[in-house]
Amino acid sequence: MTMLSVMGLYQYDPTLFDTLQLPEELNKDTLIGNILLECAELETFISDPAVLKEAIGYWSNKNLDNWKRIYETLKAEYNPLWNKDGTYSETETRNLASSGTSTGSVSAFNTTGFQNQSKQDASGTDTGTIKRERRESGNIGLTTSQSMVREEAELRRELNIYDFITEDFKSRFCLLVY
């Protein structure tokens, strides 16, 4: 059985990657170029270009949702110098009940004693809801800003979506015997 390299199969059939599906935001030519650069001389375990082309379509269709989610995660907006960013909400409900009797007394101008003039019985319930919301963000001090900048740079270097998909292609279709 003759084994062919990725580059050899692509030169034989330039439509080899036509079935490749990617998230809309990614450039197909960039990925194909990256695969060819990284895997050019590696042999594939599928030597028939038509079969490999079909397999690439199935493989990319199977992984498309994962690639979209990874891409969205890598493009998420955040401040790389913050390790705390969130909104906290609290709701407090208070019930205040009161009851009692109020008596009004008066005194005549010619007596020293008081007499009841009015009497009121009162009771009631007052309910109140208090909502508090606060936003907290910034660096809580456990990690220095310099360390977080370094980690961000390493993350961006290691998690390039084109390299991620290329490595996935390599492990799925290439014989990794050197």
C-alpha positions as CSV (number, residue, x, y, z in Angstrom):
1,M,0.0,0.0,0.0
2,T,1.4,3.3,-1.0
3,M,1.2,6.2,1.5
4,L,1.0,9.7,0.3
5,S,1.7,13.0,2.1
6,V,-0.8,15.7,2.7
7,M,1.0,18.0,0.2
8,G,1.2,15.2,-2.4
9,L,-2.6,14.5,-2.1
10,Y,-3.3,18.3,-2.3
11,Q,-1.1,18.7,-5.4
12,Y,-2.9,15.8,-7.0
13,D,-6.3,17.1,-6.1
14,P,-6.5,20.9,-5.2
15,T,-10.2,20.4,-4.2
16,L,-9.1,18.1,-1.3
17,F,-10.4,20.7,1.3
18,D,-13.6,21.7,-0.5
19,T,-15.8,19.8,2.0
20,L,-14.0,21.5,5.0
21,Q,-16.5,23.4,7.1
22,L,-15.4,26.1,9.5
23,P,-17.1,28.8,11.7
24,E,-18.1,31.7,9.5
25,E,-15.5,34.0,11.2
26,L,-12.5,31.9,10.1
27,N,-10.7,32.1,6.8
28,K,-10.7,28.8,5.0
29,D,-7.6,29.6,2.9
30,T,-5.6,30.5,6.1
31,L,-6.5,27.2,7.7
32,I,-5.6,25.2,4.5
33,G,-2.3,27.0,4.3
34,N,-1.6,26.3,7.9
35,I,-2.4,22.6,7.5
36,L,-0.2,22.3,4.4
37,L,2.7,24.0,6.2
38,E,2.4,21.9,9.4
39,C,1.5,18.6,7.7
40,A,3.1,18.9,4.3
41,E,5.4,15.8,4.5
42,L,3.4,13.8,6.9
43,E,1.7,10.7,5.4
44,T,-2.0,10.2,5.7
45,F,-3.6,7.0,6.6
46,I,-6.1,7.6,3.7
47,S,-4.3,7.5,0.4
48,D,-7.3,8.0,-1.9
49,P,-7.9,11.7,-2.4
50,A,-11.7,11.2,-2.9
51,V,-12.0,9.3,0.3
52,L,-9.9,11.7,2.2
53,K,-11.9,14.7,0.9
54,E,-15.1,13.0,2.1
55,A,-13.6,12.2,5.4
56,I,-12.5,15.8,5.9
57,G,-16.1,16.9,5.3
58,Y,-17.4,14.4,7.9
59,W,-14.7,15.3,10.4
60,S,-15.2,19.1,10.1
61,N,-19.0,18.7,10.3
62,K,-18.6,16.7,13.5
63,N,-16.3,19.3,15.1
64,L,-17.9,22.5,13.8
65,D,-19.9,23.3,16.9
66,N,-16.8,22.7,19.2
67,W,-14.7,24.9,17.0
68,K,-17.4,27.7,17.1
69,R,-17.5,27.5,20.9
70,I,-13.7,27.5,21.2
71,Y,-13.5,30.5,18.9
72,E,-16.2,32.4,20.8
73,T,-14.4,31.7,24.0
74,L,-11.1,33.0,22.7
75,K,-12.8,36.2,21.4
76,A,-14.7,36.9,24.6
77,E,-14.3,40.4,25.8
78,Y,-12.6,40.8,29.2
79,N,-10.0,42.8,31.0
80,P,-6.9,40.5,31.2
81,L,-5.6,42.5,34.3
82,W,-8.8,41.7,36.3
83,N,-9.3,38.5,38.2
84,K,-12.6,39.7,39.6
85,D,-15.5,41.0,37.5
86,G,-19.1,40.6,38.4
87,T,-22.4,41.9,39.6
88,Y,-23.9,41.0,42.9
89,S,-27.6,41.4,43.7
90,E,-29.4,41.2,47.0
91,T,-33.2,41.4,47.6
92,E,-34.5,41.9,51.1
93,T,-38.2,41.9,52.0
94,R,-39.3,43.4,55.3
95,N,-42.7,43.0,57.0
96,L,-43.4,45.5,59.7
97,A,-46.5,44.9,61.8
98,S,-47.9,47.3,64.3
99,S,-50.9,47.5,66.6
100,G,-51.9,49.5,69.6
101,T,-54.3,51.9,71.2
102,S,-54.1,55.6,71.4
103,T,-56.0,57.6,73.9
104,G,-56.4,61.4,73.9
105,S,-57.0,63.0,77.3
106,V,-58.1,66.6,78.3
107,S,-58.4,68.5,81.5
108,A,-61.0,71.1,82.3
109,F,-59.6,74.5,83.4
110,N,-61.0,74.1,86.9
111,T,-60.0,70.5,87.6
112,T,-56.7,68.8,88.3
113,G,-57.6,65.4,86.7
114,F,-57.7,64.3,83.1
115,Q,-60.6,62.7,81.2
116,N,-60.5,60.6,78.1
117,Q,-61.5,62.6,75.1
118,S,-60.8,60.1,72.3
119,K,-59.7,56.5,71.8
120,Q,-58.2,55.0,68.7
121,D,-57.4,51.4,68.1
122,A,-54.9,50.9,65.2
123,S,-53.1,48.0,63.6
124,G,-51.4,47.5,60.2
125,T,-48.8,45.8,58.2
126,D,-46.2,47.5,56.1
127,T,-44.2,45.4,53.6
128,G,-41.2,46.7,51.9
129,T,-38.7,45.2,49.4
130,I,-35.1,46.5,49.1
131,K,-33.0,45.6,46.2
132,R,-29.3,46.3,46.1
133,E,-27.0,45.7,43.2
134,R,-23.3,46.3,43.1
135,R,-20.6,45.7,40.5
136,E,-17.1,44.6,41.6
137,S,-14.2,44.4,39.3
138,G,-10.4,44.7,39.3
139,N,-7.5,42.8,40.8
140,I,-8.2,41.3,44.2
141,G,-4.5,41.2,44.9
142,L,-3.7,37.5,44.8
143,T,-2.0,37.7,41.4
144,T,0.2,40.6,40.2
145,S,-0.7,42.4,37.0
146,Q,2.6,41.4,35.5
147,S,1.8,37.7,36.1
148,M,-1.6,38.1,34.5
149,V,-0.1,39.9,31.4
150,R,2.4,37.0,31.1
151,E,-0.4,34.4,31.4
152,E,-2.5,36.3,28.8
153,A,0.4,36.3,26.3
154,E,1.0,32.6,26.8
155,L,-2.7,31.8,26.4
156,R,-2.8,33.7,23.1
157,R,0.4,32.0,21.8
158,E,-0.9,28.6,22.8
159,L,-4.5,28.9,21.8
160,N,-4.6,30.0,18.2
161,I,-7.8,28.6,16.6
162,Y,-6.0,27.8,13.3
163,D,-3.2,25.9,15.1
164,F,-5.9,24.1,17.2
165,I,-7.8,22.9,14.2
166,T,-4.5,22.0,12.4
167,E,-3.4,19.9,15.3
168,D,-6.8,18.2,15.3
169,F,-6.4,17.5,11.6
170,K,-2.9,16.1,12.1
171,S,-3.9,13.8,14.9
172,R,-7.0,12.6,12.9
173,F,-5.6,12.0,9.4
174,C,-1.8,11.9,9.6
175,L,0.5,9.0,10.5
176,L,2.7,10.6,13.2
177,V,5.7,8.3,12.5
178,Y,8.8,10.3,11.7
